[in-house]
Amino acid sequence: MQSVSSYRWYPMVVAVFVTCLITANIIAVKPAQLGGLIVPAAVVIFPLAYIFGDILTEVYGYARARQTIWIGFACNLIAVVAIYAGSVLPAASFWPNQSAYDTILGFAPRLLVASFIAYLVGEFLNSFVLAKLKVITSGRYLWLRTIGSTLIGELADSAVFITIAFLGVWPGDQIATGVITQWLLKSGYEVIATPLTYLIVGYLKRAEQVDVYDRATNFTPFRFESE
């Protein structure tokens, strides 16, 4: 198996994955109205993290996708700490926007915990299911693997986040509606982006000369090694 350093495009895919994740967490504070639905603004980019998670697993294998998931977690944590540190620094006397900074970039602890846990559960499930389906289907039906894994991962992500964040705050039926709405919207991204996923996966497999099958992979999420 080639080392990570020998793959030209691997760092780029990791960078896009992490950028999507951090950007989603920053813009999620804004509620957006799509017709009769209220959703976080992060819906415009967060599903891309799942798409690139699929690409990582499909091309480079579960172990490298697992490493990227933990890299994303660590980078997001750094961003949260830096934003919080910026908020507690004394504002310059001529700058009147401290409250705006806190409103847009501040994090409610409960929402932050919900976001971190949901991310780990959803991403690891997504990667695990895709890797297993690839072996079961002998590498056929990429659309089935990407859509199927996203349906499971996004359902877990939405259920964990909304339950932890809003249990006891929202009525039970509203929690269920919120889970289903976010799940369908995010999963719809995967369906629409399937042709693009095919193009990127095909290009990377040819360019990198790699197509990993996780037949003997240790699927524990509690490792950082990429081999």
N, C-alpha and C positions, 0 to 999 in steps of 0.2 A: 504494500500500500504506500502511495506517495505521501510525503510529509506535507503539512499545511503550507509551508513556505514555497512549495513547488507549484501551487495552484495560483494562477495569475488573477483570477476573478473572485476567488473566495473572500479576500478582504473587502472587496467592493460590495458583495452581497451582504456580508455582516454589517457593514457601515449603513447600508440602506435599511436593513432590519432595525438596527438600533435607532436610527434617525426617525423612522416611522413611530417607534414605541415612545420615545421621549416627546416628540411633537404632539402625539395623541394625548399624552398626559397633561401637557401644558394647555392645549386648547379645549380640553374636555370640560372646563369650567363653564363654558358658554352653552346654554340650552338652545337648541335650534328647533324650529317648527317646520316640519315637512307635511304639508296638508294638515291633517288632524293629529299628527304624531309629534310628540316632544322627545327629542333625542339629543344626547351630548354632541357637540360639534366634532368631537373626535371620530365620529362615524365616517368622516370623509377620508381618514387616513389609517386608523387603527387596523381595519381589515387587511391593509397591505402588509402588516407585520406577519399575519398568518400566511399570506400568499408567498412571501419571501421565506417564511419558515418551511413551507412546503417545498420550495425550490431547494433550500439547503438540505433537507432530508432526502429528497428524491435524487439529487446529484451527488452530494458528498457523504450522505449517510447520517444515521441517528446520532452517533457519537459527536460529530462536528456540529450538528444542530443543537444537541444538548449543551455543548460548550458555548454556542452563540446565545442560547436562552439565558445562561448564567451571566454572560457578558452584558446582555441587555438589562438584566436585573441590576447588576452592579452599576452600570452607567446611569440607569434611572435613579438609583439611590444617590449617586453623586450629584445628579442634577437637583434632586429634592433637597439635599443638605445645603448645596450652594445657594439655592433660591431662598431657603430659610435663613441662612447666614446673611444674605443680602437684605432680608426684611428686618433683621434686628440691628443692623448697622444704623447709627444715627444719621438721619437724612440731613443734607445740607440745608442751611437756613433759607436759601432762596428757592428750594424745590418743594412744591406744594402737592406732590403726587404720591405720597406714602400710602394713603388709603387706597388709591387706585392700584398700586403695586400689590398691596396685601389682598385686595379683592380678586384680582386676576391671577396672581401667582401663588397665593396662599393655599395651603392644603389642610382640610379638615382631617384630623388623625384617623377617624373611622373610615373615611373614604379612601385615605391613603393605604391603610391596611387591607381594605377590600380590594383595591386595585392591584396591589402586589401579589396577594394570594391568588386572585383570579387569573392574573397573567401566568403565574407558574403552573397552575393546574391546567389551564386551557392550552398553553403552548406545549407542555409535555405530552398531554393527551393527543394533541394534533400530530405531533411528530411520531409518537409511538404507533398510532393507528396507521399513519401513512407508511411507515417502515414495514409494519407487519403485512399490510395489504400488498405492498410491492413484492414481497416474497411469495405470498399466497397466489397472486395473479401472474407470477413470473415476469414482472415488469410490464405487463399489458394494462390497458385501460387507465392511463394516467388521469383522465377526467374523473373516473370513479374514486381513485385514491385521493386526489386533491379535494374534491367536493365532499366525499365521505368523511375524511379526517377533519375537515373544517366544520362540518355539521356537528360532529361530536365535540371538538375542541371549543368552538364558539358557544355551544349550548352550555358547556361546563363553565366557561368564562363568564357568560352573562348571568347564569344562575348563582354562581359563587359571589360575584360582585354585587349584584342587586340585593341578594339575601343578606350578606354581611353589612352592606351600606345602609339598607333601609328597613330591615326587620324591626318591627315595633314602631316605625315611623310612618310607613305606608300601610294601607289595608292589604290583607292577603291577596285579594283579587287584583289589586294594582301591581303588586310585586310580580304575580304570574304574568300579567299583561306586559309589564316592562321586560321581563326575561324573554318572552316570546317575540316581542317587537324587535329588541336588539339582536336576538339570535337570527331572525329572518333577514333583517337588514344587512348584518355583517356577512351572513352566509351568501346572500345574494351577490355580494361583491365577488366572491369566489367563482360563482357561476358565470358572471359577466366577464371576469378576467381570465377565464379558462384558455381562450386562444392565445392571450399574451403569455400565460404560464407555459403553454406548449412551446412557444417560440423561445423563451428564455432558457427553459430546461434543455431543449434540443441544442441550442447554441452552446451552452455551458458544457454539456456532455461531449460535444465534438471538440470544443476548444481546449478543455482540460483533460480530455481522454480519460474520463472517470465515469463510472456508473455503479455506485455502491449498493450491494444487497446485504441487508443486516441479518444474515442467517445465523451468525454466532455472536451477535452483539450482546453485551451486558446492558440491559435496558433500565437499570437503576438511574433515577434522575440525580442521585447524590454523588456525582463524579464530575470532574472538570476536564479530565484528559480527553483529547480528541482522537485517540487511537483505541 
